[in-house]
Amino acid sequence: MDGVSLSSSHPLFKEIDKLTMEQLSYAKAGVEEGVWQLFADEGEMKMYKRDLEIDGMVCDPLKAVHSIKGVTAREYLHYFFDSSYKLDWDTTLDNMRVVEHLASDTAVIHQVHKRVWPAAQRESLFWSHFRKVNSYKDPDASDLYIVCNHDCERPDVALSNKACLRVGLTIAMVCQTVIKRPQSKVQFSELSREDIGCKIIYVAQVNPGGWAPNSVLRVVYKREYPKFLKRFTQYVEQKVKNKPIMF
């Protein structure tokens, strides 16, 4: 495990550490035929799902694999983790605030999501943790980073209004930098954006927290998840353009 800023004595440390590493293993486990169904295939981006209902509610696990050029793993996840950028790229939010910074690599975030008729409006409260774990990187990668988000409870964060429902969620984004030139013969300072790429795995499972029409939920996520990943990728590509590479 690489350096973690969150103190091991923090009450949430064990949960965050355990779930982050579990999600990393889960993300890298592949997409077995007969288990995962492909529902979006757009160039380098492929999205899969598994049908799952809990207490009659759609909680389908989702997994996406993607690769892009000219961006490092750290850059991609820097913009995903840093809440100051979130409202720039996440068009599903009405508002968002950081409840608490637990450490430089961990925060608790509260979000209010735009309502999808006819269901009640949703909100989410979760911790978000950013970590480098090079021991899990692929042989062709120079690094591996993960951001893991998971719902939590806080007595000091009430529902925005009584009509809202709070969702449960477990989400992880795993990214690895791939360098096209032989790594043993080149210094990072010599690389251009043409020399680098990023392999991306995104896994998500969301419990809607209350009634929502199952057919509507599945239609919405099949439309919105590919849009989200494409939109966020384009956002990162624009943000890093003409900037020094961040490894």
HELIX and SHEET records of a PDB file:
HELIX    1   1 PHE A   13  ALA A   27  1                                  15    
HELIX    2   2 ALA A   73  PHE A   81  1                                   9    
HELIX    3   3 SER A   83  TYR A   85  5                                   3    
HELIX    4   4 LYS A   86  TRP A   89  1                                   4    
HELIX    5   5 ASN A  134  TYR A  136  5                                   3    
HELIX    6   6 GLN A  183  LYS A  185  5                                   3    
HELIX    7   7 PHE A  188  GLU A  190  5                                   3    
HELIX    8   8 ARG A  193  ASP A  195  5                                   3    
HELIX    9   9 ASN A  214  VAL A  240  1                                  27    
SHEET    1   A 9 GLN A  37  GLU A  42  0                                        
SHEET    2   A 9 MET A  45  LYS A  49 -1                                        
SHEET    3   A 9 LEU A  62  LYS A  69 -1                                        
SHEET    4   A 9 ILE A 196  ASN A 207 -1                                        
SHEET    5   A 9 GLY A 168  ILE A 179 -1                                        
SHEET    6   A 9 ALA A 141  ASP A 151 -1                                        
SHEET    7   A 9 ARG A 122  LYS A 132 -1                                        
SHEET    8   A 9 THR A 106  HIS A 113 -1                                        
SHEET    9   A 9 LEU A  93  ALA A 103 -1                                        
SHEET    1   B 8 GLN A  37  GLU A  42  0                                        
SHEET    2   B 8 MET A  45  LYS A  49 -1                                        
SHEET    3   B 8 LEU A  62  LYS A  69 -1                                        
SHEET    4   B 8 ILE A 196  ASN A 207 -1                                        
SHEET    5   B 8 GLY A 168  ILE A 179 -1                                        
SHEET    6   B 8 ALA A 141  ASP A 151 -1                                        
SHEET    7   B 8 ARG A 122  LYS A 132 -1                                        
SHEET    8   B 8 LEU A 165  ARG A 166  1                                        
SHEET    1   C 2 GLU A  53  ILE A  54  0                                        
SHEET    2   C 2 MET A  57  VAL A  58 -1                                        
END                                                                             
